[in-house]
Amino acid sequence: MSLTRKGAATKQRIVEGAAEEIRNQGVFSLRLEDVMDRTATSKSQLFHYFPGGKDELLLAVARYEAARVIDDQQPELGSLTSWAAWWQWRDKVVARYREQGENCPLHAAVSQLGTATDAARTVARELLQRWQDQLAAGIRHMQDIGEVTPELDADREAAALLAGVQGGVMILLTTGGMDHLEAALDQGIARLRGLPAPASA
């Protein structure tokens, strides 16, 4: 659908309003009427932009939340050019998930779509690929300046680090504990440096 600037702004307002409703009320309590009230839009407007109704809106929210996962890590994620920068990124990730806790808007939206659906897989795949690519770019930069051994495969190391982070996040969502996420980040960065993993605090 080709949208005017005003139409694009309205559609974005609906997506952001739905995202706020999910954060405040939970995905299972999401009602289109509440989204319309929050965003001052009519039913005809909502279905004009989201003819598939709630499922299409949830997919848009999932894409919005996926973009926020990356945006919330910037500028650190896009500037992994020193070990200080890597630790700043690590601390930002930990702070984000500590603040978020067990309430993950992206997980909520995707789970409502169904983790096995093509749409949910596409959103997750796009997010993880963007995340992994930026980590790999940081690793390659550190290799170029002689801080990481060139023997390491940057893409595989980025994939392993990301898998550790995602595993830590899933454990956080299940238990509320941060230890596994922090351990995954600490050990992943220590491996890149060729150092023993730091002891837990």
C-alpha positions in Angstrom: 0.0 0.0 0.0 1.4 3.4 -1.1 0.8 5.9 1.7 0.9 9.7 1.9 3.1 11.2 4.6 0.0 11.8 6.7 -1.2 8.2 6.1 2.2 6.8 7.1 2.1 8.9 10.3 -1.3 7.6 11.1 -0.3 4.0 10.5 2.8 4.4 12.7 0.7 6.0 15.4 -1.6 3.0 15.4 1.4 0.6 15.7 3.0 2.6 18.5 -0.4 2.8 20.3 -0.9 -0.9 20.1 2.6 -1.5 21.3 1.9 0.7 24.4 -1.3 -1.2 25.0 0.6 -4.5 25.0 3.2 -3.1 27.4 0.5 -1.9 29.8 -2.2 -4.5 29.5 -0.5 -7.6 28.0 -0.9 -9.0 24.5 -3.8 -11.3 25.5 -5.8 -8.3 26.8 -5.2 -6.3 23.6 -8.5 -5.0 22.1 -8.7 -3.1 18.9 -11.2 -0.7 20.6 -8.5 0.2 23.2 -6.0 0.9 20.4 -8.5 3.1 18.6 -9.2 5.1 21.8 -5.5 5.5 22.5 -4.6 6.6 19.0 -7.8 8.6 18.3 -8.5 6.6 15.2 -11.8 5.1 13.9 -12.5 1.4 13.1 -12.5 2.2 9.4 -9.1 3.9 9.6 -7.6 0.9 11.5 -8.9 -1.6 9.0 -7.8 0.6 6.1 -4.2 0.3 7.3 -4.5 -3.2 8.7 -7.2 -5.0 6.6 -6.1 -8.3 8.2 -7.2 -7.0 11.6 -5.6 -7.9 14.9 -3.1 -10.4 13.4 -1.8 -8.0 10.9 -1.5 -5.3 13.5 0.3 -7.7 15.8 2.8 -8.4 13.0 3.4 -4.7 12.6 3.9 -4.3 16.3 6.4 -7.2 16.3 8.4 -5.5 13.5 8.3 -2.3 15.5 9.5 -4.0 18.7 12.2 -5.8 16.7 13.5 -2.6 15.4 13.6 -1.2 18.9 15.7 -4.1 20.1 18.4 -2.9 17.7 17.8 0.9 18.2 18.0 0.6 22.0 21.5 -0.8 21.7 22.8 2.2 19.6 25.1 3.9 19.2 27.2 1.2 21.1 26.2 -1.7 18.9 27.2 0.1 15.7 30.5 1.4 17.2 32.3 -1.7 18.6 35.7 -0.3 17.8 37.5 -0.8 21.2 37.3 -3.0 24.2 35.8 -0.1 26.1 33.1 0.1 23.5 32.4 -3.6 23.7 31.9 -3.3 27.5 29.7 -0.2 27.1 27.6 -2.3 24.7 27.5 -5.1 27.2 26.4 -2.8 30.0 23.7 -1.3 27.8 22.3 -4.7 26.9 22.2 -5.7 30.6 20.6 -2.5 31.6 17.9 -2.8 29.0 16.9 -6.3 30.0 17.2 -5.5 33.7 14.8 -2.7 33.2 12.5 -4.7 31.0 12.6 -7.8 33.3 10.2 -10.6 32.4 8.0 -8.3 30.3 9.3 -8.5 26.8 7.1 -6.7 24.3 8.7 -8.4 21.3 8.3 -11.9 22.8 4.7 -11.1 23.6 3.8 -10.0 20.1 5.6 -12.8 18.4 4.2 -15.5 20.7 0.7 -14.3 20.0 1.3 -14.7 16.3 2.6 -18.2 16.9 6.3 -19.0 16.9 5.9 -21.5 14.0 4.2 -19.0 11.6 6.1 -17.8 8.6 5.4 -14.2 9.7 6.9 -14.7 13.2 9.9 -16.5 11.8 10.5 -13.7 9.3 10.5 -11.1 12.0 12.8 -13.1 14.3 15.2 -13.9 11.4 15.4 -10.3 10.3 16.1 -9.1 13.8 18.7 -11.7 14.5 20.5 -11.2 11.2 20.7 -7.4 11.7 22.1 -8.0 15.3 24.6 -10.6 14.2 25.8 -8.5 11.3 26.6 -5.6 13.6 28.4 -7.9 16.0 30.4 -9.4 13.2 31.3 -6.0 11.9 32.6 -5.1 15.3 34.7 -8.3 15.5 36.2 -7.7 12.1 37.1 -4.1 13.1 38.9 -5.5 16.2 40.7 -8.0 13.9 41.8 -5.2 11.6 43.4 -3.3 14.4 45.0 -6.4 15.9 42.9 -6.8 19.0 41.2 -10.1 18.0 43.1 -13.0 16.4 42.4 -13.3 12.6 42.0 -17.1 13.1 38.5 -16.5 14.6 35.6 -16.6 12.1 33.8 -13.3 12.8 30.4 -14.5 11.6 30.5 -17.7 13.7 31.8 -15.8 16.8 29.0 -13.2 16.4 26.5 -16.1 16.0 27.7 -17.7 19.2 27.7 -14.5 21.1 24.1 -13.7 19.9 23.0 -17.2 20.8 24.3 -16.8 24.3 22.5 -13.5 24.7 19.3 -14.9 23.4 19.6 -17.9 25.7 20.2 -15.6 28.6 17.2 -13.6 27.7 15.0 -16.7 27.5 16.2 -17.8 31.0 15.5 -14.2 32.2 11.9 -14.4 30.9 11.5 -17.8 32.6 13.1 -17.2 35.9 13.6 -13.4 36.3 17.3 -13.9 36.8 20.0 -11.9 35.0 23.0 -14.2 35.8 22.9 -16.3 32.6 22.6 -13.2 30.4 25.6 -11.5 32.1 27.6 -14.7 32.0 27.0 -15.1 28.2 28.1 -11.6 27.5 31.1 -11.7 29.8 32.3 -15.1 28.4 31.7 -14.1 24.8 33.7 -10.9 25.1 36.5 -12.7 27.0 36.7 -15.3 24.3 37.2 -12.6 21.6 40.0 -11.1 23.7 41.6 -14.5 24.2 41.3 -14.2 28.0 39.8 -16.4 30.7 36.2 -15.5 31.4 35.9 -13.0 34.3 34.6 -14.4 37.6 31.1 -13.5 38.5 30.7 -10.5 40.9 
